[in-house]
Amino acid sequence: MPTTSGTGLGAMIRTWRDRLPPSAAGLPVARGRRAAGLRREELADLAGVSVDYIVRLEQGRATTPSAPVVASLSRALQLTAAERDHLYRLARLVPPANGVISDHLPPGVQRVLARLGDVAVAVFAADWQLVWWNRGWSALLGDPSALPPRRRNFARDRFPVDSGPAHLALWPVTEADHDATDAAVVSDLRRATGRFPHDSRLAVLIRELNAGNRRFAELWATGEVAAHREDHKTIHHPSVGPVAVDCDVLTDGDSELKIVIMTAVPGSEDETKLRLAVLAGHPATARH
């Protein structure tokens, strides 16, 4: 039976939706807008679910969302870690435990990301699972939303075990040192196994890549441990041609979130191309 309590799952989602201004989520604010917080359709778009499902959750007609949906909602609503755990419990789920990789983006990180404008930026979890990207990223590399969530993993994309659908980057990408980047990603994953020894998603990923990709297995066998911090890439964009970018990887504290930012040298032809690529891109909103 739908709950009428102001503390139930639906009521809390509505409360958190009403308190989050669209500007904090990187959304434009139309003149004359009445709603101070997010509209249902905006929350649905940010969380990657249907508007109807948001309505059913808020009305108490849906009471047991899946763990991935709860994780998406917590990111879209910019919940704190304590609020995220409360949302899990309201959905009758166990919150993520210590020693397990988190896909959660703290509110402070989301506010910083929203202020980056059209800079191409994406956020990956500690196992290189893509959890968020902005319009600049979609415009420069192609929109990853067409891929199923399982395929939105940079390590799985880089070391394929099957032909699968399209890659994370829809356009061809070349690197200054392909072998060095391969080694950096593998050694970074080994580092993650020490940080998150009880994470089943990470364990499955490494087991699959070891069994199905010879290059990954060779690099894994070296036992190297390191963090992947920077790279230099050229994106062969279909509209503006090749764009040379610096790819910097920033890490957010204990959760080991990887904030990947692509920029071009200021004043260069590549910076102009990067801006043109963003302008030519479709107006996709930031999403997970």
C-alpha positions as a printed NumPy array, in Angstrom:
array([[  0.   ,   0.   ,   0.   ],
       [  1.413,   3.454,  -0.86 ],
       [  2.777,   5.264,   2.163],
       [  1.463,   8.661,   3.256],
       [  4.39 ,   9.252,   5.606],
       [  6.615,  12.216,   4.932],
       [  9.631,  10.026,   5.648],
       [  8.988,   7.242,   3.117],
       [ 10.878,   6.56 ,  -0.098],
       [  8.649,   8.642,  -2.376],
       [  8.415,  11.571,   0.034],
       [ 12.186,  11.725,   0.464],
       [ 12.824,  11.643,  -3.287],
       [ 10.367,  14.53 ,  -3.672],
       [ 11.995,  16.45 ,  -0.814],
       [ 15.491,  16.033,  -2.254],
       [ 14.251,  16.902,  -5.763],
       [ 12.595,  20.096,  -4.52 ],
       [ 15.73 ,  21.315,  -2.739],
       [ 18.147,  20.901,  -5.696],
       [ 18.198,  23.959,  -7.992],
       [ 18.696,  23.127, -11.669],
       [ 21.789,  25.317, -11.794],
       [ 23.507,  22.977,  -9.311],
       [ 22.926,  20.121, -11.741],
       [ 24.351,  22.087, -14.656],
       [ 20.918,  22.703, -16.209],
       [ 19.829,  26.022, -17.734],
       [ 17.285,  28.051, -15.759],
       [ 14.488,  29.444, -17.908],
       [ 13.097,  32.891, -17.151],
       [  9.77 ,  32.715, -15.323],
       [ 10.392,  29.206, -14.04 ],
       [  8.157,  28.432, -11.052],
       [  9.822,  25.285,  -9.721],
       [ 12.769,  26.109,  -7.458],
       [ 14.034,  22.531,  -7.556],
       [ 14.318,  19.934, -10.274],
       [ 11.278,  18.989, -12.323],
       [ 10.419,  15.311, -12.526],
       [ 11.481,  15.134, -16.161],
       [ 14.829,  16.713, -15.298],
       [ 15.483,  14.215, -12.522],
       [ 14.433,  11.376, -14.843],
       [ 16.873,  12.546, -17.521],
       [ 19.756,  12.965, -15.068],
       [ 19.108,   9.542, -13.507],
       [ 18.512,   7.753, -16.804],
       [ 15.011,   6.513, -15.926],
       [ 11.538,   7.314, -17.257],
       [  9.425,  10.193, -15.976],
       [  6.638,   7.702, -15.303],
       [  8.925,   5.735, -12.998],
       [  9.791,   8.885, -11.029],
       [  6.067,   9.577, -10.665],
       [  5.391,   6.037,  -9.444],
       [  8.249,   6.246,  -6.94 ],
       [  7.055,   9.567,  -5.539],
       [  3.455,   8.365,  -5.33 ],
       [  4.46 ,   5.159,  -3.55 ],
       [  3.299,   2.889,  -6.388],
       [  6.897,   1.703,  -6.913],
       [  8.744,   0.923,  -3.685],
       [ 11.645,  -1.39 ,  -4.547],
       [ 13.947,   0.234,  -7.116],
       [ 17.055,  -1.738,  -8.041],
       [ 20.5  ,  -0.902,  -6.669],
       [ 21.661,   0.66 ,  -9.981],
       [ 18.57 ,   2.893, -10.046],
       [ 19.136,   3.959,  -6.426],
       [ 22.772,   4.749,  -7.241],
       [ 21.664,   6.824, -10.25 ],
       [ 19.077,   8.693,  -8.203],
       [ 21.572,   9.457,  -5.44 ],
       [ 24.   ,  10.919,  -7.977],
       [ 21.294,  12.914,  -9.762],
       [ 19.96 ,  14.291,  -6.461],
       [ 23.512,  15.051,  -5.248],
       [ 22.984,  13.24 ,  -1.957],
       [ 25.624,  13.081,   0.751],
       [ 26.998,   9.654,   1.683],
       [ 24.63 ,   9.48 ,   4.679],
       [ 21.634,  10.466,   2.539],
       [ 22.625,   7.947,  -0.119],
       [ 22.748,   5.177,   2.487],
       [ 19.329,   6.283,   3.784],
       [ 17.928,   6.061,   0.255],
       [ 19.27 ,   2.517,  -0.067],
       [ 17.602,   1.51 ,   3.193],
       [ 14.28 ,   3.098,   2.211],
       [ 14.467,   0.991,  -0.959],
       [ 15.071,  -2.095,   1.229],
       [ 18.628,  -2.451,  -0.023],
       [ 21.931,  -2.744,   1.817],
       [ 24.069,   0.392,   1.374],
       [ 27.505,  -0.06 ,  -0.237],
       [ 30.005,  -1.339,   2.322],
       [ 33.552,  -0.209,   3.027],
       [ 36.047,  -1.935,   0.786],
       [ 33.607,  -1.834,  -2.143],
       [ 33.927,   0.535,  -5.103],
       [ 31.551,   3.49 ,  -4.965],
       [ 29.914,   5.141,  -7.978],
       [ 28.658,   7.978,  -5.764],
       [ 29.557,  11.561,  -6.69 ],
       [ 29.658,  13.792,  -3.594],
       [ 27.668,  17.049,  -3.912],
       [ 30.846,  19.154,  -3.821],
       [ 32.317,  17.243,  -6.758],
       [ 29.082,  17.623,  -8.715],
       [ 29.068,  21.377,  -8.116],
       [ 32.642,  21.635,  -9.402],
       [ 31.769,  19.567, -12.484],
       [ 28.735,  21.75 , -13.202],
       [ 30.986,  24.823, -13.256],
       [ 33.385,  23.393, -15.833],
       [ 31.026,  24.389, -18.638],
       [ 31.902,  22.909, -22.013],
       [ 35.246,  21.436, -20.986],
       [ 35.192,  17.749, -21.953],
       [ 34.988,  15.903, -18.633],
       [ 33.86 ,  12.478, -17.427],
       [ 33.988,  10.63 , -14.123],
       [ 34.999,   6.995, -13.778],
       [ 34.797,   4.771, -10.705],
       [ 37.906,   3.053,  -9.334],
       [ 37.399,   0.131, -11.764],
       [ 37.154,   2.542, -14.733],
       [ 33.376,   2.242, -14.961],
       [ 31.985,   5.411, -16.531],
       [ 29.496,   6.989, -14.116],
       [ 29.075,  10.59 , -15.395],
       [ 29.927,  12.741, -18.405],
       [ 29.005,  16.186, -19.665],
       [ 27.953,  17.708, -22.981],
       [ 31.536,  18.565, -23.897],
       [ 32.575,  14.911, -23.524],
       [ 29.677,  13.72 , -25.717],
       [ 30.475,  16.325, -28.36 ],
       [ 34.188,  15.504, -28.487],
       [ 34.063,  11.7  , -28.246],
       [ 30.451,  10.726, -28.966],
       [ 27.562,  10.097, -26.569],
       [ 28.12 ,   6.944, -24.435],
       [ 24.422,   6.699, -23.516],
       [ 23.85 ,   4.486, -26.568],
       [ 25.993,   1.786, -24.937],
       [ 24.654,  -0.634, -22.307],
       [ 26.106,   0.144, -18.839],
       [ 28.347,  -2.943, -18.9  ],
       [ 30.152,  -1.601, -21.958],
       [ 30.787,   1.813, -20.355],
       [ 34.04 ,   0.641, -18.829],
       [ 37.337,   2.028, -20.089],
       [ 39.331,  -1.094, -19.179],
       [ 36.824,  -3.431, -20.829],
       [ 36.762,  -1.118, -23.841],
       [ 40.557,  -1.03 , -24.061],
       [ 41.06 ,  -4.772, -23.59 ],
       [ 38.051,  -6.321, -25.367],
       [ 37.158,  -9.955, -24.818],
       [ 34.553, -10.023, -27.609],
       [ 33.554,  -7.956, -30.614],
       [ 30.649,  -6.336, -28.734],
       [ 28.889,  -3.093, -29.745],
       [ 30.529,   0.271, -30.371],
       [ 33.41 ,   1.573, -28.273],
       [ 33.225,   4.228, -25.552],
       [ 34.737,   6.746, -27.962],
       [ 32.683,   6.728, -31.153],
       [ 35.441,   8.456, -33.122],
       [ 38.974,   7.04 , -33.637],
       [ 41.464,   8.001, -30.905],
       [ 45.239,   7.715, -31.089],
       [ 47.724,   8.188, -28.246],
       [ 51.27 ,   9.436, -27.916],
       [ 52.296,   6.118, -26.342],
       [ 49.663,   3.399, -26.687],
       [ 51.695,   0.75 , -24.841],
       [ 52.357,   3.054, -21.903],
       [ 48.655,   3.803, -21.553],
       [ 47.829,   0.08 , -21.647],
       [ 50.321,  -0.558, -18.852],
       [ 49.049,   2.417, -16.817],
       [ 45.435,   1.228, -16.922],
       [ 46.355,  -2.328, -15.863],
       [ 48.625,  -1.189, -13.044],
       [ 45.92 ,   1.21 , -11.88 ],
       [ 43.432,  -1.68 , -11.717],
       [ 45.886,  -3.713,  -9.649],
       [ 46.142,  -0.777,  -7.265],
       [ 42.34 ,  -0.779,  -7.011],
       [ 42.343,  -4.427,  -5.888],
       [ 44.323,  -3.425,  -2.811],
       [ 42.035,  -0.496,  -2.084],
       [ 38.788,  -2.442,  -2.679],
       [ 39.554,  -6.104,  -1.892],
       [ 35.906,  -7.065,  -1.413],
       [ 34.44 ,  -5.534,  -4.558],
       [ 32.791,  -8.215,  -6.692],
       [ 32.437,  -5.991,  -9.78 ],
       [ 36.179,  -5.366,  -9.837],
       [ 36.95 ,  -9.05 ,  -9.277],
       [ 34.683, -10.092, -12.169],
       [ 36.227,  -7.485, -14.466],
       [ 39.794,  -8.626, -13.803],
       [ 38.865, -12.294, -14.101],
       [ 37.176, -11.699, -17.477],
       [ 40.025,  -9.615, -18.892],
       [ 42.678, -12.037, -17.694],
       [ 40.869, -14.956, -19.306],
       [ 39.799, -13.238, -22.511],
       [ 42.514, -10.741, -23.484],
       [ 46.131, -11.819, -23.943],
       [ 47.523,  -8.276, -23.786],
       [ 45.823,  -7.638, -20.438],
       [ 47.026, -10.977, -19.042],
       [ 50.627, -10.22 , -20.046],
       [ 50.56 ,  -6.816, -18.368],
       [ 48.771,  -8.159, -15.281],
       [ 51.459, -10.797, -14.859],
       [ 54.135,  -8.113, -14.41 ],
       [ 52.64 ,  -7.17 , -11.04 ],
       [ 53.133,  -3.425, -11.545],
       [ 51.158,  -1.092,  -9.265],
       [ 50.653,   2.563, -10.202],
       [ 48.036,   5.237, -10.852],
       [ 47.035,   6.445, -14.313],
       [ 47.36 ,  10.246, -14.109],
       [ 47.809,  11.76 , -17.563],
       [ 47.874,  11.039, -21.263],
       [ 48.061,  12.804, -24.616],
       [ 45.489,  11.868, -27.242],
       [ 44.336,  12.854, -30.693],
       [ 40.613,  12.559, -31.358],
       [ 39.79 ,  12.21 , -35.042],
       [ 36.512,  14.103, -34.967],
       [ 34.242,  13.727, -38.029],
       [ 33.319,  17.424, -38.15 ],
       [ 36.471,  19.331, -37.205],
       [ 39.243,  16.849, -37.976],
       [ 42.027,  15.722, -35.61 ],
       [ 42.076,  17.407, -32.203],
       [ 45.165,  16.979, -29.987],
       [ 44.269,  17.113, -26.291],
       [ 45.887,  16.652, -22.912],
       [ 44.029,  14.086, -20.83 ],
       [ 44.458,  14.629, -17.086],
       [ 43.128,  12.221, -14.456],
       [ 42.287,  13.691, -11.043],
       [ 41.367,  11.413,  -8.148],
       [ 38.748,  12.261,  -5.539],
       [ 39.886,  11.105,  -2.108],
       [ 39.05 ,   7.732,  -0.586],
       [ 36.424,   6.798,  -3.148],
       [ 39.094,   6.849,  -5.893],
       [ 36.748,   8.489,  -8.379],
       [ 38.682,   9.416, -11.524],
       [ 37.801,  12.832, -12.958],
       [ 39.093,  12.802, -16.54 ],
       [ 39.46 ,  16.224, -18.158],
       [ 40.418,  16.805, -21.787],
       [ 41.801,  20.199, -22.754],
       [ 43.827,  21.693, -25.606],
       [ 46.775,  24.077, -25.448],
       [ 45.403,  27.622, -24.947],
       [ 45.47 ,  29.714, -28.105],
       [ 46.234,  26.735, -30.332],
       [ 44.422,  25.501, -33.426],
       [ 43.444,  22.431, -31.393],
       [ 41.688,  24.621, -28.811],
       [ 39.677,  26.217, -31.622],
       [ 38.77 ,  22.791, -32.987],
       [ 37.773,  21.617, -29.521],
       [ 35.406,  24.575, -29.137],
       [ 33.961,  23.968, -32.605],
       [ 33.398,  20.284, -31.788],
       [ 31.467,  21.232, -28.664],
       [ 29.383,  23.77 , -30.571],
       [ 28.65 ,  21.191, -33.268],
       [ 27.655,  18.566, -30.718],
       [ 24.036,  17.837, -29.885],
       [ 22.679,  19.504, -26.693],
       [ 22.826,  16.39 , -24.548],
       [ 22.535,  17.003, -20.823],
       [ 25.101,  15.668, -18.391],
       [ 24.145,  12.223, -17.234],
       [ 25.482,   9.083, -15.634]])
